[in-house]
């Protein structure tokens, strides 16, 4: 039996409508290492433990199994549908078929409505799940405002149809947001972005808040289990950063919990993933006790390495010079370059 934490004690974030949602959620991307049964079992245990925000996506290939455990939880009266905040995402190959994609996720999850539906990546550059990091699709193209807005109009239609309550964006940059936000009839409620002590994206984070968009940070622990295709020699492990290790020692906790405390106190929603009950329970509990001091928060803020871990190179188009082209590095220096990462390691 999972240890239960009162969901009412979990800190909240406020969406632009005034609705409050949990300040931490459970991710469900198995990083190619865990199968759907393992992930869905973790979802079952996490909800029994007190999690109320579950971050899903069609490309994770486990929504049908998550749907089975949601049905079981509802039947057991362990939780009601209204108590949960469930998200999903349209994958790149369905940007022209958003309604169809959303209905498939709803059917798999066994739900009538999603609380939040994201455009997973801002371009329809498809790659097969689990593909090699060197894989490239010859049909890939750079970001197009026109194509993105066509996808966003379909997401707005989902709200009109009553299939989703909120819509959101993911893996965006400030230049992209500035280009599309004025064109939106329904504004994004949230923005998913890579966010951890070694890659804080402060400028993008602040911009989202200024626009009334709630930042949801993926890879909050530095994604130690991310696929090999997303690993490069210059990557920095957050849980091994000197500042994180020393603060963890002072609090007598694992460095991963310092990353989560920092994330929640900073104001984002981290969505850590674990299939291990002691870990996902600790992840939830840690944000409600023994907060980091103001000095510790400042120290972590100053430790940013500007080192992106999920570079997205599989989405590059013919003629692109490198993964930096995906992130508008030249237009607005919002991410660290490979050189900066190497310098940080030295």
C-alpha positions as CSV (number, residue, x, y, z in Angstrom):
1,X,0.0,0.0,0.0
2,X,1.4,3.3,-1.0
3,X,2.0,6.0,1.6
4,X,-0.7,8.6,1.2
5,X,-0.1,12.3,1.2
6,X,-3.1,14.7,1.5
7,X,-3.4,16.3,-1.9
8,X,-4.8,19.3,-0.2
9,X,-1.4,20.0,1.3
10,X,0.3,20.1,-2.1
11,X,1.1,23.6,-3.2
12,X,-0.9,25.0,-6.1
13,X,-0.3,27.1,-9.3
14,X,-3.0,29.3,-10.7
15,X,-4.0,29.3,-14.4
16,X,-5.1,32.4,-16.2
17,X,-8.8,31.5,-15.4
18,X,-8.1,31.5,-11.7
19,X,-8.3,27.7,-11.5
20,X,-5.6,26.1,-9.2
21,X,-3.7,23.0,-10.2
22,X,-1.0,21.0,-8.3
23,X,2.5,22.5,-8.3
24,X,4.0,19.1,-9.1
25,X,2.9,16.2,-11.4
26,X,3.9,12.8,-12.5
27,X,5.6,12.4,-15.9
28,X,4.8,9.3,-17.9
29,X,7.6,9.2,-20.5
30,X,9.5,6.0,-19.8
31,X,12.6,7.2,-21.6
32,X,12.6,4.0,-23.7
33,X,13.6,2.0,-20.6
34,X,10.3,1.2,-19.0
35,X,7.3,-0.5,-20.6
36,X,3.7,0.6,-20.5
37,X,2.8,-1.8,-17.7
38,X,5.6,-0.4,-15.5
39,X,4.6,3.2,-16.2
40,X,0.9,2.6,-15.6
41,X,1.6,0.8,-12.4
42,X,3.5,3.9,-11.3
43,X,0.6,6.1,-12.2
44,X,-1.7,3.9,-10.1
45,X,0.6,4.0,-7.1
46,X,1.3,7.7,-7.5
47,X,-2.4,8.7,-7.6
48,X,-3.0,6.5,-4.5
49,X,-0.1,8.3,-2.9
50,X,-1.6,11.8,-3.5
51,X,-0.6,12.9,-7.0
52,X,-3.3,14.6,-8.9
53,X,-1.6,16.0,-12.0
54,X,-0.6,13.3,-14.6
55,X,1.4,14.3,-17.7
56,X,0.7,12.0,-20.7
57,X,1.4,12.0,-24.4
58,X,0.4,9.9,-27.3
59,X,4.0,9.3,-28.4
60,X,4.8,7.7,-25.1
61,X,2.8,4.7,-26.3
62,X,1.3,3.9,-22.9
63,X,-1.9,5.9,-22.7
64,X,-4.1,2.8,-23.2
65,X,-2.5,1.1,-20.2
66,X,-2.7,4.3,-18.1
67,X,-6.4,4.3,-19.1
68,X,-6.8,0.9,-17.6
69,X,-5.4,2.0,-14.2
70,X,-7.5,5.2,-14.3
71,X,-10.6,3.0,-14.8
72,X,-9.5,0.8,-11.8
73,X,-9.0,3.9,-9.6
74,X,-12.4,5.3,-10.5
75,X,-14.0,1.9,-9.8
76,X,-12.3,1.6,-6.5
77,X,-13.4,5.2,-5.7
78,X,-9.8,6.0,-4.8
79,X,-10.2,9.3,-6.7
80,X,-12.8,11.0,-8.8
81,X,-12.3,12.3,-12.3
82,X,-12.8,15.9,-11.1
83,X,-9.9,15.5,-8.6
84,X,-7.4,14.7,-11.4
85,X,-5.7,17.1,-13.9
86,X,-4.7,15.0,-16.9
87,X,-2.7,16.3,-19.8
88,X,-1.8,14.9,-23.2
89,X,-0.1,16.0,-26.4
90,X,-0.5,15.9,-30.2
91,X,2.5,14.3,-31.8
92,X,4.3,15.7,-34.8
93,X,2.8,13.4,-37.4
94,X,-0.8,14.5,-36.4
95,X,-0.5,18.3,-36.7
96,X,-3.0,18.2,-39.6
97,X,-5.2,15.7,-37.7
98,X,-5.4,17.2,-34.2
99,X,-9.0,16.3,-33.5
100,X,-8.4,12.7,-34.5
101,X,-5.3,12.5,-32.4
102,X,-7.1,13.9,-29.3
103,X,-10.0,11.5,-29.7
104,X,-7.5,8.6,-29.8
105,X,-5.9,9.8,-26.6
106,X,-9.3,10.2,-25.0
107,X,-10.3,6.7,-26.0
108,X,-7.0,5.2,-24.8
109,X,-7.2,7.0,-21.5
110,X,-10.9,6.2,-21.1
111,X,-11.8,9.8,-20.6
112,X,-14.5,12.1,-22.0
113,X,-12.4,15.3,-21.7
114,X,-8.7,16.2,-21.2
115,X,-7.8,19.0,-18.8
116,X,-4.9,20.3,-20.9
117,X,-3.8,19.4,-24.4
118,X,-0.4,20.4,-25.8
119,X,1.2,20.8,-29.1
120,X,4.2,18.6,-28.3
121,X,6.7,20.2,-30.7
122,X,6.2,23.4,-32.7
123,X,6.8,21.7,-36.1
124,X,5.5,18.6,-37.8
125,X,8.9,17.0,-38.2
126,X,8.2,13.3,-37.5
127,X,10.5,10.7,-36.2
128,X,9.6,7.2,-35.1
129,X,9.6,6.5,-31.4
130,X,12.9,5.2,-30.2
131,X,14.8,6.1,-33.4
132,X,18.5,6.6,-33.5
133,X,19.8,10.1,-32.6
134,X,21.3,10.4,-36.1
135,X,18.0,9.7,-37.8
136,X,16.6,12.5,-40.0
137,X,13.4,12.8,-41.9
138,X,13.9,14.3,-45.4
139,X,10.5,15.9,-45.2
140,X,11.4,17.9,-42.1
141,X,11.1,21.7,-42.3
142,X,11.9,24.8,-40.2
143,X,9.3,26.4,-38.0
144,X,6.4,27.9,-40.0
145,X,4.0,30.4,-38.3
146,X,1.3,29.5,-40.8
147,X,1.6,25.7,-40.2
148,X,1.8,26.1,-36.4
149,X,-1.3,28.4,-36.4
150,X,-3.2,25.8,-38.5
151,X,-2.4,23.3,-35.7
152,X,-3.3,25.8,-33.0
153,X,-6.7,26.5,-34.7
154,X,-7.4,22.8,-34.5
155,X,-6.5,22.9,-30.8
156,X,-8.9,25.8,-30.3
157,X,-11.5,23.7,-32.0
158,X,-11.0,21.0,-29.3
159,X,-12.0,23.5,-26.7
160,X,-15.0,24.5,-28.7
161,X,-16.0,20.9,-29.0
162,X,-15.7,20.3,-25.3
163,X,-13.0,17.7,-25.7
164,X,-10.3,19.6,-23.7
165,X,-10.5,22.4,-21.2
166,X,-7.2,24.1,-21.8
167,X,-4.6,24.0,-24.5
168,X,-0.9,24.6,-24.3
169,X,2.4,24.8,-26.1
170,X,5.7,23.0,-25.6
171,X,9.3,23.3,-26.7
172,X,8.8,26.9,-27.8
173,X,11.2,29.8,-27.8
174,X,10.6,33.5,-27.1
175,X,10.8,34.4,-30.9
176,X,8.2,31.7,-31.7
177,X,5.9,32.8,-28.9
178,X,6.1,36.4,-29.9
179,X,5.2,35.4,-33.4
180,X,2.1,33.3,-32.6
181,X,0.6,34.6,-29.3
182,X,-1.0,37.6,-31.0
183,X,-2.7,35.3,-33.4
184,X,-4.3,33.0,-30.8
185,X,-8.0,33.2,-30.2
186,X,-7.6,30.9,-27.2
187,X,-4.4,31.6,-25.3
188,X,-2.1,28.8,-24.1
189,X,-2.7,28.0,-20.4
190,X,0.7,26.4,-20.0
191,X,4.1,26.0,-21.6
192,X,6.2,22.9,-21.2
193,X,9.9,23.5,-21.3
194,X,13.0,21.8,-20.3
195,X,13.9,23.2,-16.9
196,X,16.4,22.1,-14.2
197,X,19.2,23.7,-12.2
198,X,21.7,23.2,-15.0
199,X,19.3,24.6,-17.7
200,X,17.0,27.2,-16.1
201,X,15.8,29.1,-19.2
202,X,15.2,32.2,-17.0
203,X,14.4,34.5,-19.9
204,X,11.8,32.1,-21.4
205,X,10.5,31.3,-17.9
206,X,10.0,35.0,-17.1
207,X,8.4,35.7,-20.5
208,X,5.9,32.9,-20.0
209,X,4.9,34.3,-16.6
210,X,4.6,37.8,-18.0
211,X,2.1,36.4,-20.6
212,X,0.1,34.6,-17.9
213,X,1.3,31.2,-19.1
214,X,2.1,28.6,-16.5
215,X,5.6,27.0,-16.9
216,X,5.7,23.2,-16.6
217,X,9.2,22.0,-16.4
218,X,10.2,18.6,-17.8
219,X,13.5,16.9,-17.0
220,X,13.4,18.5,-13.6
221,X,16.1,16.2,-12.3
222,X,18.2,16.5,-15.4
223,X,16.6,13.4,-16.9
224,X,19.3,10.9,-15.9
225,X,17.3,8.1,-17.6
226,X,16.8,9.9,-20.9
227,X,17.4,7.9,-24.1
228,X,21.0,7.5,-25.3
229,X,20.1,9.4,-28.5
230,X,19.7,12.5,-26.3
231,X,23.1,12.2,-24.6
232,X,26.2,14.1,-25.6
233,X,29.7,14.3,-23.9
234,X,29.2,17.9,-22.8
235,X,26.0,17.2,-20.8
236,X,26.0,18.1,-17.1
237,X,24.4,15.9,-14.4
238,X,22.3,18.2,-12.2
239,X,22.5,15.8,-9.2
240,X,26.3,16.0,-9.4
241,X,26.5,19.8,-9.6
242,X,28.6,21.0,-6.6
243,X,25.9,23.5,-5.5
244,X,23.2,20.9,-5.5
245,X,25.3,18.3,-3.7
246,X,26.3,20.7,-1.0
247,X,22.7,22.0,-0.4
248,X,21.5,18.4,-0.4
249,X,24.0,17.5,2.3
250,X,22.9,20.5,4.4
251,X,19.3,19.3,4.2
252,X,20.3,15.6,4.5
253,X,18.3,14.7,1.4
254,X,19.1,13.2,-2.0
255,X,20.3,15.9,-4.6
256,X,17.2,15.1,-6.7
257,X,15.0,16.4,-4.0
258,X,16.9,19.7,-4.0
259,X,16.1,20.0,-7.7
260,X,12.4,19.6,-7.0
261,X,12.3,21.9,-4.0
262,X,14.1,24.6,-6.2
263,X,11.6,24.1,-9.1
264,X,8.5,24.4,-6.9
265,X,9.8,27.4,-4.9
266,X,10.8,29.1,-8.1
267,X,7.3,28.9,-9.4
268,X,7.2,26.2,-12.1
269,X,5.5,22.8,-12.1
270,X,8.0,20.0,-12.3
271,X,6.8,16.6,-13.7
272,X,9.4,14.1,-12.5
273,X,9.1,10.5,-13.5
274,X,9.8,7.3,-11.6
275,X,8.5,3.8,-11.5
276,X,9.8,3.3,-8.0
277,X,7.4,4.0,-5.2
278,X,9.9,5.3,-2.6
279,X,11.1,7.8,-5.2
280,X,7.7,9.1,-6.4
281,X,6.5,9.4,-2.9
282,X,9.6,11.3,-1.8
283,X,9.3,13.5,-4.8
284,X,5.9,14.6,-3.7
285,X,6.6,14.8,0.0
286,X,9.8,16.9,-0.3
287,X,8.1,20.0,-1.7
288,X,6.0,20.3,1.5
289,X,8.8,20.3,4.0
290,X,12.1,21.8,4.8
291,X,12.2,24.5,2.1
292,X,15.4,25.9,0.6
293,X,16.6,29.1,2.1
294,X,16.6,32.4,0.1
295,X,20.4,32.1,0.0
296,X,20.3,28.5,-1.4
297,X,17.8,29.6,-4.0
298,X,20.1,32.4,-5.1
299,X,23.1,30.0,-5.2
300,X,21.2,27.6,-7.5
301,X,20.1,30.5,-9.7
302,X,23.8,31.5,-10.1
303,X,24.8,27.9,-10.9
304,X,22.9,27.7,-14.2
305,X,25.1,26.0,-16.8
306,X,22.9,26.9,-19.9
307,X,23.2,23.3,-20.9
308,X,20.2,21.9,-22.8
309,X,19.9,18.1,-22.5
310,X,17.0,17.4,-24.9
311,X,18.4,18.9,-28.0
312,X,15.8,17.6,-30.5
313,X,18.4,16.9,-33.2
314,X,16.1,14.2,-34.7
315,X,13.8,17.0,-35.8
316,X,16.4,18.8,-37.9
317,X,15.6,19.6,-41.5
318,X,17.9,19.2,-44.5
319,X,20.4,22.1,-44.5
320,X,20.2,22.9,-40.8
321,X,23.6,23.6,-39.3
322,X,22.9,21.9,-35.9
323,X,20.4,21.4,-33.1
324,X,20.8,25.0,-32.1
325,X,18.8,25.9,-35.1
326,X,15.7,24.4,-33.5
327,X,16.0,26.8,-30.5
328,X,16.5,30.3,-32.2
329,X,19.8,30.6,-30.5
330,X,21.1,33.2,-33.0
331,X,17.9,35.3,-32.8
332,X,17.6,35.4,-29.0
333,X,20.4,33.9,-27.0
334,X,18.1,32.0,-24.7
335,X,19.9,28.8,-24.5
336,X,23.5,27.9,-23.8
337,X,25.7,26.9,-26.7
338,X,27.8,23.7,-26.8
339,X,30.8,25.9,-26.1
340,X,29.2,27.3,-22.9
341,X,28.4,23.8,-21.7
342,X,32.0,22.7,-22.2
343,X,33.3,25.8,-20.5
344,X,31.0,25.1,-17.5
345,X,32.4,21.6,-17.2
346,X,36.0,22.9,-17.2
